[in-house]
Amino acid sequence: MYERAPPPAQGFTEVMAYGMPAYQRGGVAEVAFASQEQCVSLYVMRGDVHNAFAERPVGQGVGKSCLRFRRPGSVDLDLVSDLLRATAAASGPAAQ
């Protein structure tokens, strides 16, 4: 998922944060990716963006700031791209 997801926009830096590849802006990670034993996860640390897309991840595991895809083939790349674009467009502080 990380390799196929475009960076959110200029102003973001690719880093390793919390042991995961992430995009940060202003020194704060706003999006991170993780490959775990039973799923592939996308962490969106902006509550405003995560809440705006709360209805879209039908059939996926959803946590407080996380979308879990049980199989790599089940990743909704359109949803991932939309979340990255919304993160790039958002302003103000992100959750830490």
C-alpha positions as CSV (number, residue, x, y, z in Angstrom):
1,M,0.0,0.0,0.0
2,Y,2.8,2.4,0.9
3,E,4.6,1.9,-2.4
4,R,1.4,2.5,-4.4
5,A,0.1,5.5,-2.3
6,P,1.2,8.9,-3.6
7,P,2.7,11.3,-1.1
8,P,0.1,13.7,0.2
9,A,1.6,16.9,-1.2
10,Q,4.6,19.2,-1.0
11,G,5.4,20.2,2.5
12,F,5.4,16.6,3.7
13,T,8.5,14.6,4.6
14,E,8.8,10.8,4.4
15,V,10.1,9.5,7.8
16,M,10.1,6.5,10.0
17,A,7.9,7.3,13.0
18,Y,6.8,4.8,15.6
19,G,8.6,2.1,13.6
20,M,6.4,2.8,10.5
21,P,6.9,4.6,7.3
22,A,5.1,7.9,7.7
23,Y,4.5,11.3,6.2
24,Q,5.0,14.2,8.5
25,R,4.4,17.9,8.2
26,G,5.8,20.4,10.7
27,G,7.6,17.7,12.6
28,V,4.3,15.8,13.3
29,A,3.4,12.5,11.6
30,E,0.0,12.8,10.0
31,V,-0.2,9.5,8.0
32,A,1.6,6.2,8.7
33,F,1.5,2.7,7.2
34,A,2.1,-0.6,8.9
35,S,2.2,-4.2,7.8
36,Q,1.1,-6.3,10.7
37,E,0.8,-10.1,11.2
38,Q,-2.9,-10.2,10.3
39,C,-3.5,-7.0,8.4
40,V,-2.2,-3.9,6.6
41,S,-3.0,-0.7,8.4
42,L,-3.2,3.0,7.5
43,Y,-3.0,5.4,10.4
44,V,-4.6,8.9,9.8
45,M,-3.6,11.0,12.8
46,R,-5.8,13.9,11.8
47,G,-9.2,13.3,13.6
48,D,-10.9,15.8,11.3
49,V,-9.9,13.8,8.2
50,H,-10.6,10.4,9.8
51,N,-14.1,11.5,10.9
52,A,-14.9,13.0,7.5
53,F,-14.4,9.6,5.9
54,A,-16.0,7.5,8.7
55,E,-18.7,6.1,6.4
56,R,-16.5,5.0,3.6
57,P,-14.4,2.1,4.9
58,V,-17.3,-0.4,4.6
59,G,-16.2,-3.9,5.5
60,Q,-12.8,-2.8,6.9
61,G,-11.6,-2.8,10.5
62,V,-11.6,0.7,11.9
63,G,-9.9,2.0,15.0
64,K,-9.6,5.4,16.6
65,S,-7.1,6.6,13.9
66,C,-6.6,3.4,11.9
67,L,-8.0,1.5,8.9
68,R,-7.2,-2.2,8.8
69,F,-7.3,-4.2,5.6
70,R,-7.3,-7.9,6.2
71,R,-5.7,-8.8,2.9
72,P,-3.4,-6.7,0.7
73,G,-5.8,-7.2,-2.2
74,S,-8.6,-5.7,-0.1
75,V,-6.9,-2.3,0.1
76,D,-9.2,0.4,-1.3
77,L,-6.6,2.5,-3.1
78,D,-9.2,5.1,-4.0
79,L,-10.0,5.6,-0.4
80,V,-6.3,5.7,0.6
81,S,-5.7,8.4,-2.1
82,D,-8.7,10.4,-1.0
83,L,-7.5,10.3,2.7
84,L,-4.0,11.4,1.6
85,R,-5.5,14.3,-0.4
86,A,-7.7,15.4,2.5
87,T,-4.8,15.2,4.9
88,A,-2.8,17.5,2.6
89,A,-5.7,20.0,2.3
90,A,-6.3,20.1,6.1
91,S,-4.8,22.8,8.2
92,G,-4.2,23.3,11.8
93,P,-2.6,20.9,14.3
94,A,-2.8,17.2,13.9
95,A,-3.1,14.8,16.8
96,Q,0.1,13.5,18.2
